[in-house]
Structures are given as C-alpha cells and as structure tokens.
Amino acid sequence: MPSLRTRFHRACRGTVGLTLGGLIALAEMVLVVVLTPVHAVPAARPGIEGLGRKLVELNRRRLVTYLNFDDLLCVRPTWPRTQSYLVRRMVVGLIGAAILGLVAIGSGAAVIMTSQVVAGRPVGGGEESNTWAEIVAIAVMGMVLLFGAVWGLIGVTILDRSLADQYLGPTEEELLRRRVSQLAITRAGVVEAINDERRRIERDLHDGVQQRLVALGLLLGRARRATEPERAEELLRQAHEESQQALRDLREVTWRVYPTALDEGGLHTALEGVAERSSVPVSLRYGLGERLDLPTETVAYFVASEAVTNALKHGAPSRIEIGVLAEEGGIVVVVRDDGCGGADPVGSGLSGLASRVAAADGVFTVDSPVGGPTVVRAWLPVLVTV
C-alpha cells in the first residue's frame, strides 16, 4: 500500500497535470472554435493540422509526466481522430480548470473565515458574532464541498486518461502491425539463438568431449605398449579417470541441450541440479505451487542455467541466488550474483536468453553495473495458475 508521502506526491503531480490541462484547454478551444472551420481551406490545412499535432503532443507529455499514462500506448492519430480528441479534451480540461478554480476560491475563503474565528470577529464580516453551531455548520459544509471537489478532480483525471486511451491509443490495425513486427523480430532472434546454440554444442563436443576421448585413446595405446606392469597399471588408472571426466563432460553437454530432469521432476528439480553442479554456492528460492507448462519451464530453466554459467565464466562471483516466484499473470525468474558486474546485455549469451524470453512473450532485463552485483530478470506468462 502506498505511503502517505507517496500519495501526497501523486496528488501534487495530479494537480499540476490538471492545471496544465486547463491551460491547454484554452488553446484547444481556439483551435476547435476558431481554426477548425477554416480547415476547409486547403492552404490552411497543414498549419491547422500541425497545431493539432502539437496540442496532442503536449497532452501526451502531460499525461505521461503527471498522470502516469503509458507512453507506449501513444500513437500519432489521424486528423479526424485528433479533432475528435481535442473537442472532448477541451470540455474535460475546462471542467477540471473550473473545479480547480472553485477549490482555490474555497481555500481562500476558508483561510479568511478561519482567521476571523481566531480573531473573534464574525464570520463573513457581519456585526453579530457567530455561535459555535454556526461555525461547525460552516466547517462541515466546507468539508463536504472539498470532498466533492476532490472526487470531481479524480473524475476529470479518469476522463482525461480514458480519452487518451480511446483516441491516442493504437487502433486494432496498429496493434496487429506491431504484433506482426514483433513476431518477425522474435522469429529472427529465435533462429539466431538456435544457431548460436548449435555452434556452442559443436564447440563443447569438439573442444571438450572429443579431446577427452582422444586423450583416452592415447593412454590406452600407451598402456598396451607398456612392458612394465606398474607403468601399465598407472596408465590404465589415468585412462579410467579420463573416461570418467569424459562422461561428466558429455553429461554436462546433454544437460545444457535439454535436461531430462524437466520431464521427470519439473523445473524445481532441474534447478536443483543447476545449483548442485555449480562451483560456487547457489541458493534456490522456488515459490511456485504447481507445475508449469513444459515450454515455460524450458525457457525458465535455460534463463537460470545460462545466467549461472555466464556468471561463473565472466563474473567471478562468490555466491549466486536463483529465485523463481509467481507474479501477476506469470512467473519471474531472477538470478543474482555478487561478481564484478559489467555484463553486456547484447553479448551472445545474454542476447540469446533475451531471444528465448521474447519468443515466449516475456520480458528480459539485465542490471549489471561495473563492480556488481549482476541481476538477470525474466518475466514469463504461464498457461496455468500458479
């Protein structure tokens, strides 16, 4: 729940926003009443439409700055939508200005009446002194009027935002265009991420497992050619250790391709495996009550696993924390390490994770100032309630 200070700050910002809205309404009235009829003249259209766009832009900035409007919803409307918006916005702005004017007049009257009561003079400047009942009645009436004015300003704010949603927000065609563009970008990112993953798997197999197997073959060959039993036994011991390490490397590669623990035990079990295989202490906080759909679990797993791998490879952390918690409409995966920071969000590893998350209609962020800590956060929508 917001604190009293936060509410007061919001109220002050809202008051400033409504005051600016009242001033802008005067310019809107000039445009609507005086200039709009002239719009029929072809030579005057560019100037009038340009003024309309400037007024819309002023309202957009006012709404975003003072009335918590989402700037991403704003688009450049056509002239018919601009005209419809400004006509309605003018009325709302003038109503807000009128209420603010009444509040200012009432506040001034309240200050004057209070000073008269304190000084012992009759309220209103009469000759007869007021009784306490009359003073209380005046105070109650003032509070009622103030209450009505506050709710009137709240109503004006709601109307102001609603008009912006209706006329400045994207149309269905614009939403569809944005969605198609987003899907095209996401698809390209997913293809690139898959190619990067294939190249990484090839490098891991070539530089890791393959080299281990070559070394194993050399050790076994030397053991076969050894004439001394002690030397042959030592080479066989080394070959056995090399084979065990090759198995561990191969298991690590397969885990990074797709962990079977996801199918067997779910996301929680798979992340416990990530924590156990880490070379530094990893704490896991898992707050989901039910299993997710498999695609979401897969993305969440790779976000946590790759974030841990990147931290170990580049951040030199002493401790890593993994959190998987429910959030409104989805889940959030947070990986935090106390390493040196400075992670590059557009690097191959993190950009690949961003592509995975974007493909699932999620939101991916990285906060990694130089000196640390690094916080990787991914919000993912889910198909089941958690």
Secondary structure, DSSP 4 states (H G I P E B T S, - for coil): ---HHHHHHHHHHHHHHHHHHHHHHHHHHHIIIIIGGGGGSGGGHHHHHHHHHHHHHHHHHHHHHHS---GGG-----HHHHHHHHHHHHHHHHHHHHHHHHHHHHHHHHHHHHHHHHHTPPTTS-SSPPPHHHHHHHHHHHHHHHHHHHHHHHHHHHHHHHHIIIIISPPHHHHHHHHHHHHHHHHHHHHHHHHHHHHHHHHHIIIIIHHHHHHHHHHHHHHHH--SHHHHHHHHHHHHHHHHHHHHHHHHHHHHH--HHHHHT-HHHHHHHHHHH-SS-EEEEE--SSPPPHHHHHHHHHHHHHHHHHIIIII--S-EEEEEEEETTEEEEEEEE-S-----TTSHHHHHHHHHHHHTT-EEEEE--TT--EEEEEEEE-SS--
